[in-house]
Amino acid sequence: MSFAPAPRRALFACTALAATTLSLAAQRPQPGTAPDMTLAQPSPRVAAAMQALEGQRNSGLRQPGAVEISPDGKQIAWTLYGGGAAPGGRRGGGGGAIHISAIESPKPEDTAVTAGEGCSSSNPRWSPDGKTLAFTATCADGQPQLWLRDNASGSVKQLTHITGAMTSPAWAPDGSSIGFLYVENATRAAGALAAMKPPAGVIGEDGVEVQWVAAADAKTGAISVLTPKALHAYEFDWAPDAKHIAFTASNPPGENTWWIAQMYTVPVGQPDAAKSILNPQRTIASLSGLQIAVPRYSTNGKDIAFIGGLMSDQGSTGGDIYLMGADGSGLQDLTPGRPSTPVYLAWADPDHIVFSEDVSGKSHLGLLGTNKKELFSGWTEPQSIGSGRASLSFSFSPTARALAFVSGGPDKAPEIYAGDFRGIRPVSHLNDAIKPTAKTVSVEWTNDNFHVQGWLTLPANYDPSKKYPMIVDVHGGPSAEVPPSFGGNSIYTQLGYFLLRPNPRGSFGQGEAFVQANRKDFGYGDLRDILAGVDQVEKQYPVDDNRLGLTGWSYGGFMTMFGVTQTHRFHAAVAGAGISDWLSYYGENSIDQWMVPFFGASVYDDPKVYEKSSAITYIKNVKTPTLVIVGDRDGECPAPQSYEFWHALRAEGVKTQLVIYPAEGHGFVNPVHIRDRNIRTADWFEQYLNGQPGADQRASTR
């Protein structure tokens, strides 16, 4: 059911995305930190569900994280957290204990690598000759540093003594240095997910923190900056001769300008000689105005391959595979019209590229020739892929022509996988005894001539003879996807709900045309896809259509706010970090550069296209009780967007609450806040879908 727009006028503004960014350990609130707010108390049902979930999390699941294959393909270095992590390793940021193992049978008992008691280690990186393992470690001071392990003697030493943010270490091919992304004297993690600094001084000029590519001398630890200090760098790759790097960058502030980043090359030691070799704003039609990621030199240094496509946030990568000369000449799309989404790549030899991609609820690994022909059918499974480097990443050795990664799926606990294109298999047995505590199935349907896929998790103790409520959880982005992951259990399944997580148009996994299908159409075609998915699930499972709930974070928060203005089908909603008014949002957020590729013009040039997708435009249609949640320092979807939506609902007599979390950005980090958010969300659905007393009602009876 849809509604006609109500009269409105623009008020204020905010934006949407979801991705992963590392936070500085020193800035992460520690467990138990008391927040400056009143915390919610769970109902007995919610408390019991949370307790059951916690018990399952402590049931011995061992989570391998970063995985790095040695140059000769005989060993892997890998991180482990969860049950079996070594003392001193702690969960968070991919850190924990690093182990060195034979690739055929990695075990937690294998050689452990650590910077010391209480230190969290991550990002293992083999030197080109395999004799040294570099890694990052964060110890008591909360400052990440590079460390080196001599693999012959086993001795470990600290290499760097920096102050600031350090990510993405990578050895120079000649072994002389280790490059990394560096923000000197950083006060926050780079990127838009971390909490923004309180505004002060000249906005956009004072206190701007710039990320460079730097390098540490492998012998002395001396630091040199490789890229111009006036550019904010995002990703980089070494040329095979170690004399140049390719990097993506733009003018500061970096959290806002990733969407218009260019690709540069620069001679090592001459940062001011950087040269732009690709500007997506002025290039071939298929890439024009889009985003670029994962630049990689060919093994002979003559070419550069990368991923290009419509991307809504840094780190959530997807598009086509592009190829050009190392000087930027001869740009071409190697995968035009591909019905899937390439995400990550590495060169096997000068003529072939190993790549990973999302394929409608599955992950695929393939080998693509520069002649656009795929050599092998590769590895395709309904499982996730990751190596700790980036989205859908893997570790690859061109010398051994072998790769390694961590993978798990709805019915398979995560393990380390390794092999070549003749066969990839699980080589670890960390979780042989671990079974999923909830059943998750892939569901597929068609709508508006699009094929759409999503994931449905069944209620705990599912009985097909009973009817159950269902929560629809919309992912952020929109250029992202809900991947195949282990378990799928959540507080919703413990409380007896179906949980549907759709990948509507605008998502990865069905090709670039599908990703771009919601340009200038936010909230319309994608909502129709979601509602068609609800219909499909109701045909196959006993869902009570009178007890449907809608939720999401970031773009999913927008979809929740907009969704309840377009249909009365949902009887409760929780909008997290949402956007209620695209016109006002344009002037409020810290990342307005992301909007033009999706809306086709700025809000000042075409306000109507922004107005038609704004929940405020149709606010008088809302009847659904809606909880609104946001962090007070969210730069992606600023709190005024949530205030505006809540204020309008309250003025219209719709049941609503607004909860603001102090010192939180777009991605919450305080575990006390995260727990409170989970309680409030579950309690809201319990109250309006299951008839349980809300927190205010419980308080009045005490």
C-alpha positions as CSV (number, residue, x, y, z in Angstrom):
1,M,0.0,0.0,0.0
2,S,1.4,3.4,-0.9
3,F,0.2,7.0,-0.2
4,A,0.2,10.3,-1.9
5,P,2.6,13.0,-0.6
6,A,1.5,15.5,2.0
7,P,2.4,19.2,1.7
8,R,5.7,20.0,3.3
9,R,8.7,22.4,3.5
10,A,12.3,21.6,4.0
11,L,13.7,21.9,7.6
12,F,17.2,20.5,8.2
13,A,19.5,17.4,7.0
14,C,22.1,13.8,7.2
15,T,23.5,10.4,5.0
16,A,23.7,6.6,5.0
17,L,26.4,4.0,4.8
18,A,27.7,0.8,6.5
19,A,31.3,-0.4,6.4
20,T,34.0,-1.4,8.6
21,T,36.7,1.0,9.9
22,L,39.3,0.5,12.6
23,S,39.0,2.7,15.7
24,L,42.0,3.7,17.8
25,A,42.2,1.3,20.7
26,A,42.9,4.2,23.1
27,Q,39.6,5.8,22.1
28,R,37.4,2.7,22.6
29,P,35.4,2.8,25.7
30,Q,36.2,-0.2,27.8
31,P,33.5,-2.7,28.9
32,G,31.7,-1.5,32.0
33,T,32.2,2.2,31.2
34,A,29.2,4.0,32.7
35,P,27.5,6.2,30.1
36,D,26.1,9.6,30.8
37,M,22.4,8.4,30.3
38,T,19.8,6.3,32.0
39,L,20.0,2.7,30.9
40,A,17.1,0.5,29.9
41,Q,16.2,-2.5,32.0
42,P,15.2,-5.6,29.9
43,S,11.9,-7.3,30.3
44,P,12.1,-10.9,31.7
45,R,11.7,-12.3,28.2
46,V,14.3,-10.1,26.7
47,A,16.7,-10.7,29.6
48,A,16.3,-14.5,29.2
49,A,16.9,-14.2,25.4
50,M,20.0,-12.2,26.0
51,Q,21.3,-14.7,28.5
52,A,20.7,-17.5,26.1
53,L,22.6,-15.7,23.4
54,E,25.5,-15.0,25.7
55,G,25.7,-18.6,26.6
56,Q,25.9,-19.6,23.0
57,R,28.6,-17.1,22.3
58,N,30.7,-18.6,25.1
59,S,30.2,-22.2,23.8
60,G,33.7,-22.5,22.4
61,L,33.5,-20.9,19.0
62,R,37.0,-20.1,17.8
63,Q,37.1,-17.2,15.3
64,P,40.1,-17.1,12.9
65,G,40.6,-13.5,11.7
66,A,43.4,-12.3,9.6
67,V,45.1,-14.9,7.4
68,E,48.4,-14.4,5.4
69,I,50.0,-17.1,3.2
70,S,53.8,-17.2,3.1
71,P,55.6,-16.4,-0.2
72,D,56.4,-20.1,-0.7
73,G,52.9,-21.2,0.0
74,K,53.9,-23.6,2.8
75,Q,52.9,-21.6,5.9
76,I,50.2,-19.2,7.1
77,A,50.2,-16.6,9.8
78,W,46.8,-16.1,11.3
79,T,45.0,-14.5,14.2
80,L,42.6,-16.2,16.6
81,Y,40.2,-15.0,19.1
82,G,37.3,-16.6,21.0
83,G,37.7,-19.9,22.8
84,G,41.3,-21.0,22.6
85,A,42.9,-17.5,22.0
86,A,46.2,-17.3,23.7
87,P,46.6,-15.3,26.9
88,G,47.2,-11.6,26.1
89,G,45.0,-11.8,23.0
90,R,41.7,-10.0,23.2
91,R,38.7,-9.8,20.9
92,G,38.2,-6.7,18.9
93,G,39.5,-5.1,15.7
94,G,40.7,-8.4,14.3
95,G,43.3,-8.6,17.0
96,G,44.1,-11.5,19.4
97,A,46.8,-14.1,19.2
98,I,48.9,-14.6,16.0
99,H,49.9,-18.2,15.1
100,I,52.3,-19.5,12.5
101,S,51.3,-22.9,11.1
102,A,51.9,-25.3,8.3
103,I,49.3,-24.6,5.7
104,E,48.0,-28.1,5.7
105,S,46.8,-28.1,9.4
106,P,46.7,-24.9,11.3
107,K,46.0,-25.4,15.1
108,P,45.8,-23.0,18.1
109,E,48.7,-24.9,19.7
110,D,51.0,-23.8,16.9
111,T,53.8,-21.2,17.3
112,A,52.3,-18.0,18.9
113,V,53.6,-14.6,18.1
114,T,53.0,-11.8,20.5
115,A,54.4,-8.4,21.5
116,G,53.9,-9.2,25.2
117,E,51.4,-9.9,27.8
118,G,48.3,-7.9,27.5
119,C,49.0,-6.9,23.9
120,S,46.6,-7.4,21.0
121,S,48.2,-8.5,17.7
122,S,46.9,-8.2,14.2
123,N,47.8,-7.7,10.5
124,P,50.4,-10.4,10.1
125,R,52.5,-9.7,7.0
126,W,55.3,-11.9,5.6
127,S,58.4,-10.2,4.2
128,P,59.0,-11.0,0.5
129,D,61.7,-13.5,1.3
130,G,59.6,-15.1,4.1
131,K,62.3,-14.6,6.7
132,T,60.5,-12.0,8.8
133,L,56.9,-11.6,9.9
134,A,55.7,-8.0,10.5
135,F,52.6,-7.4,12.5
136,T,50.8,-4.6,14.4
137,A,50.4,-4.7,18.1
138,T,48.4,-2.5,20.5
139,C,49.6,-2.7,24.1
140,A,48.7,-0.9,27.3
141,D,49.1,2.6,25.9
142,G,46.5,1.9,23.2
143,Q,48.9,3.0,20.4
144,P,49.3,0.6,17.5
145,Q,53.0,-0.1,16.5
146,L,54.7,-2.3,13.9
147,W,56.7,-5.2,15.3
148,L,59.0,-7.7,13.6
149,R,59.6,-11.4,14.2
150,D,62.7,-13.1,13.0
151,N,61.4,-16.4,11.8
152,A,64.7,-18.2,12.2
153,S,65.3,-17.3,15.9
154,G,61.8,-16.5,16.9
155,S,62.9,-13.1,18.4
156,V,60.5,-10.2,18.3
157,K,61.3,-6.5,18.4
158,Q,59.3,-3.3,18.1
159,L,60.0,-1.4,14.9
160,T,58.1,1.8,15.1
161,H,57.5,4.4,17.8
162,I,54.8,6.6,16.2
163,T,51.9,8.6,17.7
164,G,48.8,8.4,15.6
165,A,46.6,6.0,13.6
166,M,48.2,3.2,11.7
167,T,46.5,0.7,9.3
168,S,47.0,-1.4,6.2
169,P,50.7,-2.4,6.5
170,A,52.4,-3.7,3.3
171,W,56.0,-4.7,2.7
172,A,57.9,-3.1,-0.1
173,P,58.6,-5.8,-2.7
174,D,62.4,-5.4,-2.1
175,G,61.9,-5.9,1.7
176,S,63.5,-2.6,2.5
177,S,60.5,-1.0,4.2
178,I,56.9,-1.5,5.3
179,G,54.3,0.9,4.0
180,F,51.1,1.8,5.9
181,L,48.3,4.4,6.1
182,Y,49.2,7.0,8.8
183,V,47.4,9.9,10.5
184,E,50.0,11.7,12.6
185,N,48.8,12.6,16.1
186,A,45.3,11.3,15.3
187,T,42.5,12.1,17.8
188,R,40.1,9.7,16.1
189,A,40.1,6.9,13.5
190,A,40.2,8.0,9.9
191,G,36.9,7.7,8.1
192,A,33.2,8.6,8.6
193,L,32.2,5.8,10.9
194,A,34.1,7.0,14.0
195,A,32.6,9.6,16.3
196,M,33.2,13.1,14.9
197,K,35.1,15.6,17.0
198,P,32.8,18.3,18.6
199,P,32.6,21.2,16.2
200,A,34.9,24.1,17.1
201,G,36.8,26.8,15.2
202,V,36.7,27.1,11.4
203,I,34.7,24.1,10.2
204,G,36.4,22.1,7.5
205,E,39.7,23.9,8.0
206,D,40.7,23.8,11.7
207,G,41.8,20.5,13.2
208,V,41.4,18.5,9.9
209,E,43.3,15.2,10.2
210,V,45.0,14.0,7.0
211,Q,45.9,10.4,6.2
212,W,49.2,9.7,4.3
213,V,51.0,6.7,3.0
214,A,54.1,6.4,5.1
215,A,56.9,3.8,5.3
216,A,59.0,2.5,8.1
217,D,62.6,1.4,7.3
218,A,62.7,-2.3,8.0
219,K,66.1,-2.0,9.8
220,T,65.9,1.3,11.6
221,G,62.2,2.0,11.9
222,A,62.7,5.5,10.5
223,I,59.5,6.9,9.1
224,S,59.2,8.6,5.7
225,V,56.0,10.0,4.2
226,L,55.5,8.8,0.6
227,T,52.5,10.8,-0.5
228,P,51.8,14.6,-0.6
229,K,50.8,15.9,2.8
230,A,48.0,17.9,1.1
231,L,46.2,14.8,-0.1
232,H,44.2,12.4,2.0
233,A,45.2,8.8,1.0
234,Y,42.8,5.8,1.2
235,E,44.5,2.8,-0.3
236,F,47.9,2.0,-1.9
237,D,50.0,-0.6,-3.6
238,W,53.7,-1.0,-4.2
239,A,55.1,-1.3,-7.8
240,P,57.1,-4.6,-8.2
241,D,60.4,-2.6,-8.3
242,A,59.5,-0.9,-5.0
243,K,60.4,2.5,-6.7
244,H,56.8,3.7,-7.0
245,I,53.4,3.3,-5.3
246,A,49.9,3.7,-6.7
247,F,47.4,5.2,-4.3
248,T,43.9,6.6,-4.2
249,A,43.5,10.1,-2.6
250,S,41.6,13.3,-2.6
251,N,41.7,16.7,-1.0
252,P,40.8,16.8,2.8
253,P,38.6,16.4,4.7
254,G,39.1,12.7,3.8
255,E,35.8,11.4,5.3
256,N,33.9,13.5,2.8
257,T,35.9,13.3,-0.4
258,W,36.5,9.5,-0.9
259,W,33.6,9.5,-3.4
260,I,35.6,11.8,-5.7
261,A,39.1,10.2,-5.1
262,Q,41.5,10.0,-8.0
263,M,44.3,7.5,-8.5
264,Y,47.9,8.7,-8.4
265,T,51.3,7.3,-8.8
266,V,54.4,8.7,-7.0
267,P,58.1,7.9,-7.0
268,V,59.2,6.6,-3.6
269,G,61.1,9.5,-1.8
270,Q,59.5,12.2,-3.9
271,P,56.0,12.8,-2.5
272,D,55.6,16.1,-4.3
273,A,56.1,14.4,-7.7
274,A,52.7,12.6,-7.3
275,K,50.8,12.4,-10.6
276,S,47.1,11.8,-11.1
277,I,46.6,8.9,-13.6
278,L,42.9,8.5,-13.3
279,N,40.1,10.9,-12.4
280,P,36.7,9.1,-12.4
281,Q,34.9,12.4,-12.9
282,R,36.5,12.6,-16.3
283,T,36.9,9.2,-17.8
284,I,35.1,6.5,-19.9
285,A,31.4,6.4,-19.7
286,S,31.0,3.1,-17.7
287,L,33.2,4.6,-14.8
288,S,32.2,8.3,-15.1
289,G,31.3,9.8,-11.8
290,L,31.7,6.5,-9.9
291,Q,34.1,5.3,-7.2
292,I,37.4,3.3,-7.3
293,A,39.1,0.9,-4.9
294,V,41.7,-1.9,-4.5
295,P,44.4,-0.6,-6.9
296,R,46.9,-3.4,-7.7
297,Y,50.0,-3.3,-9.9
298,S,50.5,-6.3,-12.3
299,T,53.4,-8.6,-11.4
300,N,55.6,-6.9,-14.1
301,G,54.5,-3.4,-13.1
302,K,53.2,-2.4,-16.6
303,D,49.5,-2.4,-15.7
304,I,47.1,-1.5,-12.8
305,A,43.8,-3.2,-12.1
306,F,41.2,-2.0,-9.7
307,I,37.5,-2.2,-8.8
308,G,35.3,0.6,-10.1
309,G,31.5,1.1,-9.6
310,L,28.8,2.9,-7.7
311,M,29.8,2.6,-4.0
312,S,28.1,4.3,-1.1
313,D,30.9,4.1,1.4
314,Q,34.6,3.4,1.7
315,G,35.3,-0.2,2.6
316,S,32.1,-1.5,1.1
317,T,33.6,-2.3,-2.2
318,G,31.9,-3.6,-5.4
319,G,31.7,-3.0,-9.1
320,D,33.5,-4.1,-12.2
321,I,37.2,-5.0,-12.7
322,Y,39.0,-2.3,-14.7
323,L,42.5,-2.4,-16.3
324,M,44.8,0.3,-17.5
325,G,48.5,0.9,-18.1
326,A,50.6,2.0,-15.1
327,D,50.6,5.5,-16.7
328,G,46.7,5.6,-16.8
329,S,46.5,4.8,-20.5
330,G,44.2,2.3,-22.2
331,L,41.5,2.1,-19.5
332,Q,39.0,-0.7,-20.1
333,D,36.3,-2.6,-18.2
334,L,37.2,-6.3,-18.1
335,T,33.8,-7.4,-16.8
336,P,31.0,-5.3,-18.5
337,G,27.5,-6.7,-17.9
338,R,28.7,-9.3,-15.4
339,P,25.7,-10.5,-13.4
340,S,27.6,-10.5,-10.1
341,T,29.8,-8.1,-8.1
342,P,33.6,-8.3,-8.2
343,V,35.0,-7.0,-4.9
344,Y,38.7,-7.9,-4.4
345,L,41.6,-8.9,-6.7
346,A,45.3,-9.9,-6.9
347,W,47.5,-10.5,-9.9
348,A,48.5,-14.1,-10.6
349,D,50.9,-13.2,-13.5
350,P,51.0,-10.4,-16.0
351,D,48.0,-11.8,-17.9
352,H,45.7,-13.1,-15.2
353,I,43.9,-11.7,-12.2
354,V,42.6,-13.7,-9.2
355,F,39.3,-12.1,-8.0
356,S,36.5,-12.6,-5.5
357,E,32.9,-11.6,-6.0
358,D,29.4,-11.6,-4.5
359,V,27.0,-13.9,-6.5
360,S,23.5,-13.7,-5.2
361,G,24.0,-15.1,-1.7
362,K,27.3,-16.9,-2.6
363,S,31.0,-16.0,-2.8
364,H,33.0,-16.8,-5.9
365,L,36.7,-17.0,-6.5
366,G,37.8,-16.9,-10.2
367,L,40.8,-16.4,-12.5
368,L,40.2,-13.7,-15.2
369,G,42.5,-13.1,-18.2
370,T,43.3,-9.6,-19.3
371,N,41.6,-10.7,-22.5
372,K,38.3,-10.8,-20.5
373,K,38.1,-14.6,-20.5
374,E,37.6,-16.5,-17.2
375,L,39.9,-19.5,-17.1
376,F,38.3,-21.7,-14.4
377,S,34.9,-22.1,-12.9
378,G,36.7,-21.5,-9.6
379,W,35.2,-21.9,-6.1
380,T,31.6,-20.9,-5.5
381,E,29.9,-21.5,-2.1
382,P,27.2,-19.9,0.1
383,Q,29.9,-18.8,2.4
384,S,31.7,-15.6,3.3
385,I,35.4,-14.9,2.4
386,G,37.9,-12.8,4.3
387,S,41.5,-12.4,5.2
388,G,41.4,-9.4,7.4
389,R,42.6,-7.0,4.7
390,A,39.4,-5.7,3.1
391,S,35.9,-6.8,2.1
392,L,35.9,-10.3,0.5
393,S,39.7,-10.4,0.6
394,F,42.0,-13.3,0.3
395,S,45.7,-13.8,0.7
396,F,47.5,-14.9,-2.5
397,S,51.0,-16.1,-3.3
398,P,51.9,-15.6,-7.0
399,T,55.0,-17.7,-6.5
400,A,53.1,-20.7,-5.1
401,R,49.9,-19.8,-7.0
402,A,48.1,-20.6,-3.8
403,L,45.6,-18.7,-1.7
404,A,44.2,-18.7,1.8
405,F,41.2,-17.1,3.5
406,V,38.7,-17.6,6.3
407,S,35.2,-18.8,5.4
408,G,32.0,-19.7,7.0
409,G,28.3,-20.0,6.0
410,P,24.9,-20.3,7.6
411,D,25.5,-24.0,8.5
412,K,29.3,-24.0,8.6
413,A,31.4,-22.5,11.4
414,P,34.4,-20.4,10.3
415,E,37.5,-22.2,9.3
416,I,40.7,-21.4,7.4
417,Y,40.6,-22.5,3.7
418,A,43.5,-22.9,1.4
419,G,44.5,-24.3,-2.0
420,D,44.8,-23.4,-5.6
421,F,42.3,-23.5,-8.5
422,R,42.6,-27.2,-8.7
423,G,41.0,-27.4,-5.3
424,I,40.3,-25.2,-2.3
425,R,39.3,-26.9,1.0
426,P,39.1,-26.2,4.7
427,V,42.5,-26.9,6.3
428,S,41.7,-26.0,9.9
429,H,39.5,-27.9,12.3
430,L,38.8,-25.2,14.9
431,N,35.1,-25.6,15.1
432,D,34.3,-29.1,14.0
433,A,32.0,-29.6,17.0
434,I,30.2,-26.3,16.7
435,K,26.8,-26.3,15.1
436,P,24.6,-23.3,14.3
437,T,22.1,-22.5,17.0
438,A,19.6,-21.1,14.5
439,K,18.6,-22.2,11.0
440,T,19.2,-19.6,8.2
441,V,18.1,-20.2,4.6
442,S,18.5,-18.3,1.4
443,V,15.3,-17.0,-0.1
444,E,14.9,-15.8,-3.7
445,W,12.1,-14.0,-5.5
446,T,11.5,-11.8,-8.6
447,N,10.1,-8.3,-8.6
448,D,9.9,-5.7,-11.4
449,N,11.9,-8.1,-13.6
450,F,14.7,-8.2,-11.0
451,H,16.0,-11.3,-9.3
452,V,16.3,-10.6,-5.6
453,Q,17.9,-12.7,-2.8
454,G,17.8,-12.5,1.0
455,W,18.4,-14.5,4.2
456,L,15.7,-15.8,6.5
457,T,16.5,-17.0,10.0
458,L,13.9,-19.2,11.6
459,P,12.7,-18.7,15.2
460,A,14.4,-20.7,17.9
461,N,12.5,-24.0,18.6
462,Y,10.7,-23.5,15.3
463,D,7.3,-25.3,15.0
464,P,5.8,-25.1,11.5
465,S,2.3,-25.6,12.9
466,K,2.5,-22.2,14.7
467,K,2.4,-18.6,13.5
468,Y,5.3,-16.3,14.3
469,P,6.0,-12.6,14.0
470,M,8.7,-11.4,11.6
471,I,11.3,-8.6,11.7
472,V,12.6,-7.2,8.4
473,D,16.1,-5.9,8.9
474,V,17.3,-3.7,6.0
475,H,21.1,-3.4,5.5
476,G,23.0,-0.1,5.3
477,G,24.7,1.2,2.2
478,P,22.8,1.0,-0.1
479,S,25.8,-0.4,-2.0
480,A,26.4,-3.4,0.3
481,E,24.9,-6.8,0.9
482,V,24.0,-9.2,3.7
483,P,26.6,-11.9,3.2
484,P,26.3,-15.6,4.0
485,S,27.5,-15.8,7.5
486,F,27.6,-18.4,10.3
487,G,24.6,-19.0,12.6
488,G,22.4,-16.0,12.1
489,N,21.2,-16.3,15.6
490,S,20.0,-13.0,17.2
491,I,17.9,-11.8,20.0
492,Y,15.0,-11.8,17.6
493,T,15.3,-15.5,16.9
494,Q,15.6,-16.2,20.6
495,L,12.4,-14.3,21.2
496,G,10.5,-16.3,18.6
497,Y,10.6,-14.1,15.5
498,F,11.5,-14.8,11.9
499,L,14.3,-12.5,10.8
500,L,14.3,-11.5,7.1
501,R,17.5,-9.7,5.8
502,P,16.9,-8.8,2.1
503,N,19.3,-7.7,-0.6
504,P,17.0,-5.4,-2.7
505,R,18.0,-3.5,-5.8
506,G,20.9,-1.2,-4.9
507,S,22.7,-4.1,-3.2
508,F,25.8,-6.0,-4.4
509,G,25.6,-9.5,-5.8
510,Q,23.5,-9.2,-9.0
511,G,25.8,-7.0,-11.2
512,E,26.4,-3.3,-11.6
513,A,23.1,-2.6,-13.3
514,F,21.3,-4.0,-10.2
515,V,23.5,-1.8,-7.9
516,Q,22.6,1.3,-9.9
517,A,18.9,0.5,-10.2
518,N,18.0,2.7,-7.2
519,R,19.7,5.8,-8.4
520,K,17.3,8.8,-8.1
521,D,14.7,6.2,-6.7
522,F,15.6,5.8,-3.0
523,G,12.7,4.2,-1.1
524,Y,10.6,3.1,-4.0
525,G,11.9,0.2,-6.1
526,D,14.0,-1.1,-3.2
527,L,10.9,-1.0,-0.9
528,R,8.9,-2.8,-3.5
529,D,11.6,-5.5,-3.6
530,I,11.5,-5.9,0.2
531,L,7.7,-6.1,0.3
532,A,7.7,-8.7,-2.4
533,G,10.3,-10.6,-0.3
534,V,7.9,-10.5,2.6
535,D,5.2,-11.9,0.4
536,Q,7.5,-14.7,-0.8
537,V,8.4,-15.7,2.8
538,E,4.7,-15.7,3.8
539,K,4.0,-18.2,1.0
540,Q,6.6,-20.6,2.4
541,Y,6.6,-20.1,6.1
542,P,3.9,-19.4,8.9
543,V,4.5,-15.7,9.3
544,D,1.8,-13.6,11.1
545,D,1.3,-10.7,8.7
546,N,-0.3,-8.7,11.5
547,R,2.9,-8.9,13.5
548,L,5.6,-7.5,11.1
549,G,8.3,-5.2,12.3
550,L,10.8,-3.1,10.3
551,T,14.3,-2.0,11.3
552,G,17.6,-1.0,9.9
553,W,20.7,1.1,10.5
554,S,22.1,3.9,8.3
555,Y,20.5,3.4,4.8
556,G,18.4,0.8,6.6
557,G,17.4,3.5,9.0
558,F,16.3,5.7,6.1
559,M,14.4,2.8,4.7
560,T,12.7,2.3,8.0
561,M,11.7,6.0,8.3
562,F,10.6,6.1,4.7
563,G,9.0,2.7,4.7
564,V,6.5,3.6,7.4
565,T,5.4,6.6,5.4
566,Q,4.6,4.3,2.4
567,T,2.8,1.3,4.0
568,H,0.9,0.4,7.1
569,R,2.0,-3.2,6.8
570,F,4.5,-2.9,9.6
571,H,3.1,-2.7,13.1
572,A,6.4,-1.6,14.8
573,A,9.6,0.0,13.6
574,V,13.0,0.9,14.9
575,A,15.0,3.4,12.9
576,G,18.8,3.5,13.7
577,A,20.9,6.4,12.4
578,G,18.4,7.2,9.8
579,I,17.7,10.0,7.3
580,S,14.3,11.7,7.4
581,D,14.8,14.7,5.1
582,W,17.4,14.5,2.3
583,L,17.2,18.2,1.6
584,S,18.2,19.3,5.1
585,Y,20.5,16.3,5.4
586,Y,22.6,17.6,2.5
587,G,23.7,20.6,4.6
588,E,24.2,18.7,7.9
589,N,26.3,15.6,7.2
590,S,30.0,15.3,6.9
591,I,30.0,13.3,3.7
592,D,27.8,15.1,1.2
593,Q,30.0,14.1,-1.8
594,W,28.4,10.6,-1.7
595,M,25.0,12.0,-2.7
596,V,25.5,13.3,-6.2
597,P,26.3,9.9,-7.8
598,F,23.1,8.6,-6.4
599,F,20.8,11.6,-6.8
600,G,22.2,12.8,-10.1
601,A,22.7,16.4,-9.0
602,S,23.2,18.5,-5.8
603,V,20.2,19.4,-3.7
604,Y,20.7,23.0,-4.9
605,D,20.4,21.9,-8.6
606,D,17.5,19.4,-8.2
607,P,15.7,19.6,-4.9
608,K,12.7,17.7,-6.2
609,V,14.6,14.4,-6.5
610,Y,15.7,14.7,-2.9
611,E,12.2,15.7,-1.7
612,K,10.5,12.7,-3.3
613,S,12.6,10.3,-1.2
614,S,12.2,12.2,2.1
615,A,10.1,10.7,4.8
616,I,9.2,14.1,6.0
617,T,7.4,14.7,2.7
618,Y,4.9,12.0,3.6
619,I,5.0,12.2,7.4
620,K,1.2,12.5,7.8
621,N,0.8,9.0,6.5
622,V,2.6,7.4,9.5
623,K,0.7,5.2,12.0
624,T,3.5,2.8,12.9
625,P,4.9,3.1,16.5
626,T,8.6,3.9,15.8
627,L,11.7,4.0,18.1
628,V,14.4,6.3,16.8
629,I,18.1,5.7,17.8
630,V,21.3,7.6,16.9
631,G,24.7,8.7,18.3
632,D,25.2,12.3,19.2
633,R,28.4,12.6,17.1
634,D,27.3,10.7,14.0
635,G,28.8,12.5,11.0
636,E,27.2,10.2,8.4
637,C,23.6,10.4,9.6
638,P,23.6,13.4,12.1
639,A,21.3,13.4,15.1
640,P,19.2,16.3,13.7
641,Q,17.7,13.9,11.2
642,S,16.5,11.7,14.0
643,Y,15.2,14.7,16.0
644,E,13.3,15.9,13.0
645,F,11.6,12.5,12.4
646,W,10.8,12.0,16.1
647,H,9.5,15.5,16.4
648,A,7.2,15.1,13.4
649,L,5.8,11.8,14.7
650,R,5.2,13.2,18.1
651,A,3.4,16.2,16.6
652,E,1.2,13.8,14.5
653,G,0.3,11.7,17.6
654,V,2.3,8.6,16.5
655,K,3.8,6.6,19.4
656,T,7.5,7.2,19.3
657,Q,10.7,7.5,21.4
658,L,14.1,9.1,20.5
659,V,17.2,7.8,22.2
660,I,20.5,9.7,21.8
661,Y,23.8,8.0,22.8
662,P,26.6,10.3,24.0
663,A,30.0,10.3,22.3
664,E,28.9,7.7,19.7
665,G,29.5,8.0,16.0
666,H,27.9,6.1,13.1
667,G,29.4,2.9,14.4
668,F,28.8,2.4,18.1
669,V,31.9,1.3,20.1
670,N,30.8,1.5,23.8
671,P,29.6,-2.0,24.8
672,V,27.3,-0.5,27.4
673,H,25.6,1.5,24.7
674,I,25.4,-1.4,22.3
675,R,23.8,-3.6,25.0
676,D,21.3,-0.8,25.8
677,R,20.5,-0.3,22.2
678,N,19.8,-4.1,21.8
679,I,17.5,-4.1,24.9
680,R,15.5,-1.1,23.7
681,T,15.1,-2.4,20.2
682,A,13.9,-5.9,21.4
683,D,11.7,-4.3,24.0
684,W,10.0,-2.1,21.4
685,F,9.1,-5.0,19.2
686,E,8.0,-7.1,22.1
687,Q,5.6,-4.3,23.2
688,Y,4.0,-3.6,19.8
689,L,4.2,-7.1,18.1
690,N,3.9,-9.5,21.1
691,G,1.8,-7.4,23.5
692,Q,4.4,-7.4,26.2
693,P,4.4,-4.5,28.6
694,G,6.9,-1.8,27.6
695,A,9.6,-0.3,29.9
696,D,7.3,2.6,30.9
697,Q,4.5,0.2,31.8
698,R,6.8,-2.1,33.8
699,A,8.0,0.9,35.7
700,S,4.5,2.0,36.6
701,T,3.8,-1.4,38.2
702,R,6.8,-1.6,40.4
